[in-house]
Amino acid sequence: MELQDIVNPLFLQKMSIKEMEQLADQIRAFLIASVSKTGGHLSSNLGVVELTIALHRVFHSPQDKLIFDVGHQAYVHKILTGRAKDFKNLRQYKGLSGFLKKSESEHDVWEAGHSSTSLSAALGMAIARDLNDEKYHIVPIIGDGALTGGMAYEALDQIGSLKKNMMIILNDNDMSISRNVGAISKGFEQLRESRPYHSLKGEVKAILSKTKVGRSMLTGLRGVRDFFKDKIIQSSLFSDLGIEYFGPIDGHDLRKMIRIFSLAKDHEGPVVIHVVTKKGKGYRFCEEDTTGQWHGVSPFDPATGKPIKKGDTGVAWSQVITNTLVRLAKQNEELVVLTPAMMAGSKLQMFADNYPKRIFDCGIAEEHAATLAAALAQSGKRPFLSIYSSFLQRAYDQINHDICRTSSPVVIGIDRSGLVGEDGDTHHGVFDVGILRPLPNLIIAQPKDATEAQHLLFTAFKQDKPFALRYPRGSRYFAEVKQLMEIPVGSWEAYESQSGEKAFILTYGDDVDVIKTEIFHREWPVTVVNCRFFKPLAEAMLYSLAEKQLPVFVYEPDMLAGGLSSAIMEYDNDHNLGLHLLRYGIGDEYVTHGSVAQLRKHLGLDLKHFMEQVKKELG
Ligand SMILES: Cc1ncc(C[n+]2csc(CCOP(=O)(O)OP(=O)(O)O)c2C)c(N)n1
């Protein structure tokens, strides 16, 4: 059978275990071949091939609801629900999403991208199901990484109290993106490794006899003895919350999983099935990866595992920041770094290698990380909170309540700000300026290049108040500056054209050099301004722009609402400046996935289109 011919998962009902095992091999080969061309989430998907087959064999999607946490590990689900043929366009503009999308398939019953929402989703669906007096199964699938997120515990608390029927699959591979962290993950490790079945026989019986499903399991125990042979114990984490726990079971053993799921699916009340999988299973490079390099990949050569570079020769923006942090940490022993589970993505390994005691991976716990940073700052430390723009949204209240309200000197490194491309609507970092700007005490800045980044980071640690420094995905030319300098807070820099001055373009980040080069090359009479501070604004410069009575273009590839032009318009209005503003940014929409270049075009923000607008205005 060709994977491309699959229409829905019903075909699994007719398959023998052996055939399903062959299908698993076929899917793995397909995933490696396909993701090597498009890029995407590889390791997590290789790990859940058998698990996803078993779930689709036992449950009847879409009547039964399979809810994948995050959704980055749902490629196998996509294949089994008829989307293999679309994988050539995975994560590309107008192609298949890298996450689940209701618009793509009736089998995608929940959309995510951010972690730890699946249990709340499951409970919401279970409450609605019961109110409607309907009968179907609800199966959230949550990783041990996603279980480091606080939301999961808020949901478990209520799940344990409401006792709605659902089967929670804990997909435990001991990895978040990198090695998982935290005490709870250690607890899973103990469950996995230290309680062999033979020492627990009595305990197993006792536990099983307590529950309806357990009693039915005991009745059929002879038949199912082989799958209990491994290990089965009661975990206090879940059972203390009133949620039955079974496991751990081997997540690559189709026969065992199918039998356990079939037995447990009619369990009264919520039940957790602890499934142990190997992240990256079946592909050497992924299996051996402990740092998370293979979690999400760009196109690569499947034979060598080497990335296929697309001429991007710079240094990653996150690496520019890490290099500078290492340098600053040498001079300032109070400097500490916090990351909510993004050690690999934010390229912090070099800091960890240099200062292992001064970096803390908090797990997928952005809220906690932000408050932790506030407390560290209030205790005399100088924390750098490294956080992706889109995940920072989770920590808004903590940044407001704990960091900004108290004016705690936390440097917030906003990684992946701006459009991020292929990860799409859940991941674009386009809201942070708009949501952070109203917070009193906070300085917000973005460097135009790696040199300015070093000076701005140095400047950030000189302030006795919170400072947010944005930097995007992608890379820039990097050379370590000799002398770090403090940049005056609230200053902008203007680049005048040799050809005169008939308009201004205000922009920030990577776009400053791009637009400046274009204007100078065309010899247009336009001054380009690097608005490196969103807050405070360069007030004197705004006055001087107003005096000149020339058109002022604001080019901001982030949300218009609350962004740079909003800030300028507020100032303009409050001070009667009378600026002639024309603004270009993202309107009232969630931006889809695709390359950043395609997305800019889609939004009418590509350079060519913008230049045409400027030309029109200049006449
Ligand atoms: C709120 C939030 N923070 C960070 C991330 C980035 N992220 C995506 S997947 C992942 C690790 C998930 O680990 P786990 O749930 O164990 O799944 P696995 O990939 O190991 O199967 C992280 C940190 C995210 N998606 N959402």
The ligand as a Gaussian input file, in Angstrom:
#p B3LYP/6-31G(d) Opt

LIG

1 1
 C        4.372000      27.470000      25.601000
 C        5.420000      26.795000      24.764000
 N        6.720000      26.906000      25.107000
 C        7.662000      26.298000      24.360000
 C        7.320000      25.579000      23.255000
 C        8.392000      24.969000      22.363000
 N        8.283000      23.497000      22.348000
 C        7.700000      22.840000      21.342000
 S        7.704000      21.197000      21.552000
 C        8.560000      21.343000      22.989000
 C        8.976000      20.116000      23.742000
 C        7.842000      19.221000      23.991000
 O        8.312000      18.081000      24.634000
 P        7.337000      16.849000      24.788000
 O        5.992000      17.321000      25.179000
 O        7.984000      15.865000      25.668000
 O        7.203000      16.288000      23.310000
 P        8.281000      15.524000      22.426000
 O        8.667000      16.486000      21.357000
 O        9.420000      15.114000      23.293000
 O        7.550000      14.359000      21.880000
 C        8.813000      22.676000      23.298000
 C        9.562000      23.153000      24.468000
 C        5.951000      25.511000      22.929000
 N        5.525000      24.861000      21.844000
 N        5.037000      26.114000      23.698000

